Amino acid sequence: MTESETKPDRLLRLKEVSRRVGLGKTMIYNLIGQGRFPAPYKLTPAAARWSEQEIVAWIGLVKDGFEGKKRRV
């Protein structure tokens, strides 16, 4: 079993998502609008949360490059 299969998914607030990915609110929402960033789950009309697993996967995608290119070390 992988860690994601055994560890429950957490829901993150925008502030935590922004800190983890190094982007501000406006850029995050622009990327969501372009379909290039995970959309939040609306818990109530005033509360949105992001899946920690989806954010971690997005970070991995960015690190590898959107076209699958590996970063040179």
Secondary structure, DSSP 8 states (H G I E B T S, - for coil): --HHHHS---EE-HHHHHHHHT--HHHHHHHHHTT-S---EEEETTEEEEEHHHHHHHHHHHHH-TTS-----
